[in-house]
C-alpha cells in the first residue's frame, strides 16, 4: 500500500508543464495536431486554450490542475489499461483523473476517431 501512496503523491506533485510537452510530442509523432490535443484536454477538464496556457505558465502541479478542472460528466466512461493500470479500478481520485488524461492522449495518438475519444456517441 505504501507503494501506491508514494505513486499517488508523485503524480500529485508532478508539474503539468513538465508532462504537457510529452503529450504534444506523442500526438504529433502519430500525425495528430496540438489543436486536437487541446480539444481532448478541454473536453476532460473544461480548460480552453488560454486557461491551459496560463496553467502551464504557472507551473501548476497535477493536484492543482485537477482541483481547478471541471471534469466532464462522461469522464467515468473512460476505461481500459494505461501505464499498467486499469483506469476504472484506480482508487485515488487524483491519480484516476491523471490516468484519464493519459488514456485520452494515448487514444488520440493511436488514431482513434475524435467522437469515440470524447465519449459523445
C-alpha positions, 0 to 999 in steps of 0.5 A: 500500500505504501507503494501506491501512496508514494505513486499517488503523491508523485503524480500529485506533485508532478508539474503539468508543464513538465508532462504537457510537452510529452503529450504534444510530442506523442500526438504529433509523432502519430500525425495528430495536431496540438489543436486536437490535443487541446480539444481532448484536454478541454473536453476532460477538464473544461480548460480552453486554450488560454486557461491551459496556457496560463496553467502551464505558465504557472507551473501548476502541479497535477493536484492543482490542475485537477482541483481547478478542472471541471471534469466532464460528466462522461469522464467515468466512461473512460476505461481500459489499461494505461501505464499498467493500470486499469483506469476504472479500478484506480482508487485515488481520485487524483491519480484516476483523473491523471490516468484519464488524461493519459488514456485520452492522449494515448487514444488520440495518438493511436488514431482513434476517431475524435467522437469515440475519444470524447465519449459523445456517441 
